[in-house]
Amino acid sequence: MSEEIERIKCLIIGSGPAGYTAAIYAARANMSPVLYQGTQPGGQLTTTNEVENFPGYPEGVTGPEMMMELQKQAERFETDVRNGWVTKVDFSGDTHKVWVNETKEIHCDTVIISTGASAKYLGLDSEQKYLKLGGGVSACAVCDGFFYKNQEVVIVGAGDSACEEAHYLSKLCTKVTMLVRRDEFRASKIMAARVKNTENIEILYNTETDEVLGDGQVVTGVRVFNNKTNERHEIPATGFFVAIGHKPNTDIFKGFLDLDETGYIINVPGTSKTNIEGVFVSGDAADHVYRQAVTAAGTGCMAALDAERYLAAKDATFDVSTSTYN
Ligand code: NDP
């Protein structure tokens, strides 16, 4: 027997900094938000050790701890935080329909999408092992580069992100070895030129990762192979950075929302609005450029404010005067 359909004023999908910030603002604006956490409660930050660049934490904070605090703050204002994964949506009619865990159907006045993006990894067992241990594998140089100050690191990738991250790392680390799988960069000429002209970046073309090496706890090096000659060699390194792109978690919105060629949701510039009225986007699901916790939180705030204004305009009975923005 199917469950009764639930009606929700503001549904937030995703539990990273964007989702929780949207929840804090929506709850304080009397929108009774319901937030579904998804398959990775806390989002990408739960895979980061130390966060030192989020304002307000002078001593730094671990990613999981910060996400627990954000959840607590959202719940303090009575956000209904639920376990569950949104598996399907239908934004074709006046009512925005959402299904959780394939079965539960919800009808929403507003939807805030904060589903984030996932960094792509190579998928090697050794890479995943040290990623899970927090022992030297990272997909974010801006987040984790500082921990490799004055050390030698390896970075994989040849796009704009890899170039930007390699250059960032070169200012902290003694040496950065960049593994490029073809004989050329994908990055724009100017970005590629910047890494080519940086003294402590060594570029190895036609080179792929065979194995991330370590002592069982932390990374100690990388074994690579040349895909033309099949020669293998080891590079000593304490950090292994993967910058081979991100995949926005937006598959379920295909066919309803305007997405760019990589799948990022296209928002109306300067707002959180999507092409569907009442559906808003925040965080990395629409951002392939900045991808920071603090920018995600900022756009979460924007989405809640846009949703509140949308409801106020649509329904005169929604009392915007009781809401609190500060
Ligand atoms: P891209 O998809 O542009 O590049 C991914 C890179 O990773 C490619 O060089 C690709 O190699 C390589 N790669 C993919 N899979 C593997 C693998 N298994 N092993 C080794 N290498 C692999 O992603 P980016 O994140 O760099 O950029 C995404 C978008 O964001 C782009 O449009 C980019 O221009 C933009 N961007 C702009 C910035 C800026 O302007 N400041 C900064 C960062 C991103 P191959 O080339 O062989 O396919």
Residues whose N, C-alpha, C, O or C-beta is under 5 A from the ligand:
A	BS01	NDP	G157 A158 G159 D160 S161 A162 E164 R181 R182 R186 A243 I244 G245 H246 H288
